[in-house]
Amino acid sequence: MFWVMLLFVVIGLFVFVRQLWPLPYLKHVTYQHFLEQKNNLKAIKVIDIRDANEFRNESTNDTINISLGRLQYVWHKHLYPEENVFILSNGKFFKPRKASRILRKQGFKFLYVIQTDCH
């Protein structure tokens, strides 16, 4: 019984540390920096990973709403791996990181998180 409990604790710690581990391919940009980069980059997409209700209440121009739960299933309808993808979220720490992991597994190399507290 002790070994089973120890195994659960080790797995739990691994999952927790993995969520906090830095992602070297993910860049955080301020909203102002995003507006500057928007004109310089050719292939750019902005995805809003909030729920559809939040997106409807506070929609922004030129963004694609793909909620985090649907991202791994419908990303190929709107995104291409060679594009620069900016992730817009409701400011939570874990959701943009989860979205970037999903997209990275699909071959995306240019991933950015827009820090929403700046606009």
Stockholm file with secondary structure:
# STOCKHOLM 1.0

chainA/1-119         MFWVMLLFVVIGLFVFVRQLWPLPYLKHVTYQHFLEQKNNLKAIKVIDIRDANEFRNESTNDTINISLGRLQYVWHKHLYPEENVFILSNGKFFKPRKASRILRKQGFKFLYVIQTDCH
#=GR chainA/1-119 SS CHHHHHHHHHHHHHHHHHHHSCCTTEEEEEHHHHHHHHHHCSSEEEEECSCHHHHHHTCCTTCEECCHHHHHHHGGGTCCTTSEEEEECSSCSHHHHHHHHHHHHTTCCEEEEEEGGGC
#=GC SS_cons         CHHHHHHHHHHHHHHHHHHHSCCTTEEEEEHHHHHHHHHHCSSEEEEECSCHHHHHHTCCTTCEECCHHHHHHHGGGTCCTTSEEEEECSSCSHHHHHHHHHHHHTTCCEEEEEEGGGC
//
